Each structure stands twice: as C-alpha cells, then as structure tokens.
Amino acid sequence: MVDREPTVSEEELHAYVDGQIAGGECAVVEKWLESHPEDAARVAAWRAQAEAIRARYGAVASEPVPPRFDLDRLTRANRKWPRLAAAAALLAFLVGGTAGWLGRGAWEGAMPARAVTTEALDAHRLYIAEVRHPIEVKAGESHLNPWLARRIGYPLPTPDLDTLGLKLLGGRLLPGTSGRAAALYMYEGSTGERFTVYCRRDQAPQTALRYRATGPVGSFFWVDDDVAFVVSGPADRARLQKVAETVYEQVESHQRTSSTLRHLSDVRAVRR
C-alpha cells in the first residue's frame, strides 16, 4: 500500500502563518509547501501583509484606551442617545440610499475593472512563483507575439521594458471569462522581482489607469480600443506606474502606426 502525502487545508496554512500550530504540524506544512509553489507564494504574501500591518499599526496596540471609549462613561451617557441614534440611522439610510442610487453607474462601471484585475492578479500570483516553468513560450522565439496576438484577436506589440531594468522572460496563453483568451507577458528585474502584463478583449468602456493593491502585490488597469490591460508587480506604486505608463505608451504608439499603415494601404488601393 502506497502512503499518500497528507493534504494541508487553507485554514492550516493560515494557522501556520499565525504561529498557531505545533512543531510536528509545522513540519508537515513546510514539507507541503516545498512541493506546492502556489501555496508557498500565498503563504509568503500573507506573511508580508502581516508584517506590513504590524509595522504600521503595531504601536497602537500598546497605547492606553482613549477616555471617550471608557465603558463607565459610556454607560452614564444621556438617555436621549437611543432616540438620537435612531434618528441618525434613519437619516444615514435615506442619504446612503440616495447616494447609492445616484452612484450606481460608477459601481457598475467599476465591476469589469474588478473582474479583469482579479483574473490578472490570480494569474500573476500563480506564475511568478514558478521557478522552472513560469512561462509557456520563451522570449526570443519569433512566434511568441504573433501567436498571442492572433489568439486574443488584437495586434499587441511585445512591451519592451529594458529601460526600466526588466527583462522579458516570455509569455503564455490563458483562459478569460466568456470564452475570451488572454495573453500574459512576464518580466524579471535584476533582484528577481517579477512583473506581468495581462491583456484580453473586453467590452468595458474606455478608462484611464486605475491602481489596486492587495497585500504585497499591486496592479494598474485600463481599457483602450476594447482591450483590457493589467500590469501587476510588487506594490511599489510609483515604480509600477512607470511600468504601466511605458506599456500604455508603446501600445498607443503601435496603434497610431498601424492606423497610418492601414490608411496608406487604403489610399493605394483606391489609386489602383
């Protein structure tokens, strides 16, 4: 009978990060992480997030409780408080409901951005943790960009980020929502940090750059010419914005060149 490797649940991974499991269980989790790079990447991200929270708010935990939160003082508060609270709650409900109705378009417009960004971030986290197979087709292979451009239905130029110290590793094809294919390009910096450029066709309205950060990972999203782009990497907003702007400028330049060439071709066809 073959002994099977014990599985480790997400709850056990959280307990491992929080230091809530014993030594023997730690060894089991650590062995699991050695052969499961996706979970190892998640654990690393959780730890980085916890460290960031401790660095930002750790000192607050040792501060004395402010007088305004003293329980005895709150208990002696004026008995008119329940009536005032009820009135305030009613007012908040009316104002909030009105604001929600008037602002529904903003939320609806943000939903495609959220969906595409979530897809891109999931792909980013999954593949940057891969050591041997982070990409499907290596950089330098001539069919990389024509293949991805053909599959997503958009003449995308391969972003060149050499000036930012990022070397192209290659790319891969990914499934997107509603049967749309997506392209993912991966880049690596001199210290091993990785960035990805994710793009696919999308019917969302055109939008400018939007930033989103989840723990140690950040992303910039935008839609142009019915194509959604997401640039992801370490949550250094200033640096990530430079990467996103460089990609944006190269895509725009490629579009202008392609438009000019199509116009010249149409003119020649008419003259014939």
CORLINCOR-V784091 format. One record per pair of residues at least 24 apart in sequence whose ideal C-beta (glycine too) atoms are under 7 Angstrom apart, sorted by the first residue. I is the first residue (numbers start at 1). J is the second residue. Records with the same first field share a line. If there is no record, write none. Layout:
BEGIN
I = J + J
END
This chain:
BEGIN
8 = 32
13 = 39 + 42 + 43
16 = 43
17 = 43 + 46 + 47 + 50
37 = 129 + 130
38 = 126 + 129
40 = 129
41 = 125 + 129
45 = 125 + 215 + 216 + 217
48 = 215 + 216
49 = 215 + 216
109 = 205
112 = 202 + 204
113 = 204 + 207 + 210 + 221
115 = 177
116 = 202 + 221 + 228 + 230
117 = 212 + 219 + 221 + 230
119 = 176 + 177
120 = 198 + 219 + 230 + 232
121 = 214 + 217 + 219 + 232
123 = 174 + 184 + 198
124 = 196 + 217 + 232
125 = 217
127 = 186
128 = 194
134 = 169 + 186
135 = 169 + 170 + 171 + 172 + 186
136 = 171 + 172 + 173
137 = 170 + 171 + 172
138 = 170
139 = 168 + 169 + 170
144 = 170 + 171
148 = 173 + 183
151 = 181
152 = 181 + 182 + 183 + 199 + 200 + 201
153 = 201
154 = 201 + 227
155 = 258
156 = 183 + 199
157 = 250 + 251 + 254
158 = 185
159 = 185 + 197 + 247 + 250
160 = 250
161 = 187 + 243 + 246
164 = 242 + 243 + 246
165 = 189 + 190
166 = 195
176 = 200
193 = 233 + 234
194 = 233
195 = 231 + 232 + 233 + 243
196 = 232
197 = 229 + 231 + 247
198 = 230 + 232
199 = 227 + 228 + 229
200 = 228
201 = 226 + 227
202 = 226 + 227 + 228
204 = 228
209 = 244
211 = 237
220 = 244
222 = 248
224 = 251
225 = 255
END
